[in-house]
Amino acid sequence: MGKSSTSVKPGQVLNPNGRPKKAWTMASLIRDAAEEEDENGVPRKVAIAKKLAELAAKGEMVAVKEFNQRMDGMPIQKNILAGDEENPISIDVAGVLKKVYGKPRPDSVGGVSKDS
Protein backbone atom coordinates (compact mmCIF):
# COMPACT_ATOMS: atom_id res chain seq x y z
CA MET A 1 0.00 0.00 0.00
CA GLY A 2 1.56 3.29 -1.10
CA LYS A 3 1.74 6.45 0.90
CA SER A 4 -0.91 9.04 0.21
CA SER A 5 -0.52 12.78 0.32
CA THR A 6 -2.14 12.74 3.77
CA SER A 7 0.39 10.32 5.29
CA VAL A 8 2.39 11.54 8.23
CA LYS A 9 5.91 12.33 7.11
CA PRO A 10 8.97 11.51 9.24
CA GLY A 11 9.57 14.21 11.82
CA GLN A 12 6.11 15.73 11.32
CA VAL A 13 4.32 16.69 14.54
CA LEU A 14 0.55 16.35 14.31
CA ASN A 15 -0.28 18.33 17.43
CA PRO A 16 2.55 20.79 18.19
CA ASN A 17 0.99 21.86 21.50
CA GLY A 18 0.61 18.33 22.83
CA ARG A 19 -2.40 17.22 24.78
CA PRO A 20 -4.46 20.15 26.10
CA LYS A 21 -3.87 20.74 29.82
CA LYS A 22 -6.65 19.96 32.24
CA ALA A 23 -7.85 22.88 34.30
CA TRP A 24 -7.23 20.73 37.40
CA THR A 25 -6.32 17.23 38.51
CA MET A 26 -7.09 15.50 41.78
CA ALA A 27 -3.37 15.44 42.59
CA SER A 28 -3.10 19.20 42.07
CA LEU A 29 -6.17 19.84 44.25
CA ILE A 30 -4.71 17.70 47.05
CA ARG A 31 -1.31 19.38 46.68
CA ASP A 32 -2.94 22.81 46.93
CA ALA A 33 -5.01 21.78 49.96
CA ALA A 34 -1.90 20.38 51.69
CA GLU A 35 -0.14 23.72 51.24
CA GLU A 36 -2.94 25.67 52.97
CA GLU A 37 -2.11 26.80 56.48
CA ASP A 38 -4.12 26.35 59.65
CA GLU A 39 -4.89 29.16 62.09
CA ASN A 40 -1.34 28.92 63.52
CA GLY A 41 0.28 29.29 60.11
CA VAL A 42 1.32 25.61 59.93
CA PRO A 43 0.82 23.95 56.52
CA ARG A 44 -1.66 21.06 56.59
CA LYS A 45 0.95 18.64 55.24
CA VAL A 46 3.10 19.31 58.31
CA ALA A 47 0.14 18.71 60.62
CA ILE A 48 -0.69 15.47 58.76
CA ALA A 49 2.91 14.25 59.01
CA LYS A 50 2.96 14.98 62.75
CA LYS A 51 -0.36 13.16 63.27
CA LEU A 52 0.94 10.15 61.32
CA ALA A 53 4.07 10.06 63.48
CA GLU A 54 1.98 10.33 66.68
CA LEU A 55 -0.34 7.49 65.64
CA ALA A 56 2.62 5.30 64.63
CA ALA A 57 4.31 6.00 67.99
CA LYS A 58 1.10 4.90 69.77
CA GLY A 59 1.25 1.58 67.91
CA GLU A 60 -1.53 2.16 65.37
CA MET A 61 -0.46 -0.52 62.87
CA VAL A 62 -1.87 1.17 59.76
CA ALA A 63 0.06 4.32 60.70
CA VAL A 64 3.20 2.28 61.44
CA LYS A 65 2.99 0.65 58.01
CA GLU A 66 2.37 3.98 56.25
CA PHE A 67 5.15 5.66 58.21
CA ASN A 68 7.66 2.92 57.34
CA GLN A 69 6.68 2.97 53.67
CA ARG A 70 7.15 6.74 53.52
CA MET A 71 10.51 6.58 55.32
CA ASP A 72 12.03 3.47 53.71
CA GLY A 73 9.96 3.02 50.54
CA MET A 74 7.76 0.13 49.55
CA PRO A 75 9.22 -3.33 50.04
CA ILE A 76 10.50 -4.99 46.87
CA GLN A 77 8.05 -7.48 45.43
CA LYS A 78 9.64 -10.39 43.61
CA ASN A 79 7.79 -12.14 40.82
CA ILE A 80 9.17 -15.60 40.24
CA LEU A 81 8.22 -17.31 37.02
CA ALA A 82 9.17 -20.98 36.97
CA GLY A 83 7.83 -24.29 35.86
CA ASP A 84 8.39 -27.56 37.65
CA GLU A 85 11.06 -30.22 37.12
CA GLU A 86 8.94 -32.21 34.67
CA ASN A 87 7.58 -29.18 32.77
CA PRO A 88 10.15 -26.36 32.78
CA ILE A 89 9.15 -23.09 31.18
CA SER A 90 10.82 -22.57 27.83
CA ILE A 91 10.66 -19.79 25.27
CA ASP A 92 11.01 -20.57 21.58
CA VAL A 93 12.89 -17.41 20.53
CA ALA A 94 13.12 -18.48 16.88
CA GLY A 95 9.37 -19.14 16.83
CA VAL A 96 8.59 -15.76 18.37
CA LEU A 97 10.87 -13.98 15.90
CA LYS A 98 9.25 -15.87 13.04
CA LYS A 99 5.85 -14.61 14.17
CA VAL A 100 7.13 -11.05 14.53
CA TYR A 101 9.29 -10.83 11.42
CA GLY A 102 7.66 -13.49 9.23
CA LYS A 103 10.82 -15.58 9.13
CA PRO A 104 13.39 -16.70 11.67
CA ARG A 105 16.37 -14.42 12.02
CA PRO A 106 19.69 -16.11 11.22
CA ASP A 107 21.26 -14.97 14.52
CA SER A 108 18.59 -16.67 16.66
CA VAL A 109 18.87 -20.34 17.44
CA GLY A 110 16.92 -22.55 19.77
CA GLY A 111 15.00 -21.57 22.88
CA VAL A 112 15.56 -20.43 26.41
CA SER A 113 14.60 -22.43 29.45
CA LYS A 114 14.71 -21.76 33.16
CA ASP A 115 18.09 -23.54 33.30
CA SER A 116 19.75 -21.22 30.76
MOBEL-V434558 format. One record per residue. N is the residue number from 1. RES is the residue in one letter. D_FIRST is the distance of its C-alpha to the first C-alpha in whole Angstrom. Layout:
n=N res=RES d_first=D_FIRST
n=N res=RES d_first=D_FIRST
This chain:
n=1 res=M d_first=0
n=2 res=G d_first=4
n=3 res=K d_first=7
n=4 res=S d_first=9
n=5 res=S d_first=13
n=6 res=T d_first=13
n=7 res=S d_first=12
n=8 res=V d_first=14
n=9 res=K d_first=15
n=10 res=P d_first=17
n=11 res=G d_first=21
n=12 res=Q d_first=20
n=13 res=V d_first=23
n=14 res=L d_first=22
n=15 res=N d_first=25
n=16 res=P d_first=28
n=17 res=N d_first=31
n=18 res=G d_first=29
n=19 res=R d_first=30
n=20 res=P d_first=33
n=21 res=K d_first=37
n=22 res=K d_first=38
n=23 res=A d_first=42
n=24 res=W d_first=43
n=25 res=T d_first=43
n=26 res=M d_first=45
n=27 res=A d_first=45
n=28 res=S d_first=46
n=29 res=L d_first=49
n=30 res=I d_first=50
n=31 res=R d_first=51
n=32 res=D d_first=52
n=33 res=A d_first=55
n=34 res=A d_first=56
n=35 res=E d_first=56
n=36 res=E d_first=59
n=37 res=E d_first=63
n=38 res=D d_first=65
n=39 res=E d_first=69
n=40 res=N d_first=70
n=41 res=G d_first=67
n=42 res=V d_first=65
n=43 res=P d_first=61
n=44 res=R d_first=60
n=45 res=K d_first=58
n=46 res=V d_first=62
n=47 res=A d_first=63
n=48 res=I d_first=61
n=49 res=A d_first=61
n=50 res=K d_first=65
n=51 res=K d_first=65
n=52 res=L d_first=62
n=53 res=A d_first=64
n=54 res=E d_first=68
n=55 res=L d_first=66
n=56 res=A d_first=65
n=57 res=A d_first=68
n=58 res=K d_first=70
n=59 res=G d_first=68
n=60 res=E d_first=65
n=61 res=M d_first=63
n=62 res=V d_first=60
n=63 res=A d_first=61
n=64 res=V d_first=62
n=65 res=K d_first=58
n=66 res=E d_first=56
n=67 res=F d_first=59
n=68 res=N d_first=58
n=69 res=Q d_first=54
n=70 res=R d_first=54
n=71 res=M d_first=57
n=72 res=D d_first=55
n=73 res=G d_first=52
n=74 res=M d_first=50
n=75 res=P d_first=51
n=76 res=I d_first=48
n=77 res=Q d_first=47
n=78 res=K d_first=46
n=79 res=N d_first=43
n=80 res=I d_first=44
n=81 res=L d_first=42
n=82 res=A d_first=43
n=83 res=G d_first=44
n=84 res=D d_first=47
n=85 res=E d_first=49
n=86 res=E d_first=48
n=87 res=N d_first=45
n=88 res=P d_first=43
n=89 res=I d_first=40
n=90 res=S d_first=37
n=91 res=I d_first=34
n=92 res=D d_first=32
n=93 res=V d_first=30
n=94 res=A d_first=28
n=95 res=G d_first=27
n=96 res=V d_first=26
n=97 res=L d_first=24
n=98 res=K d_first=23
n=99 res=K d_first=21
n=100 res=V d_first=20
n=101 res=Y d_first=18
n=102 res=G d_first=18
n=103 res=K d_first=21
n=104 res=P d_first=24
n=105 res=R d_first=25
n=106 res=P d_first=28
n=107 res=D d_first=30
n=108 res=S d_first=30
n=109 res=V d_first=33
n=110 res=G d_first=34
n=111 res=G d_first=35
n=112 res=V d_first=37
n=113 res=S d_first=40
n=114 res=K d_first=42
n=115 res=D d_first=45
n=116 res=S d_first=42
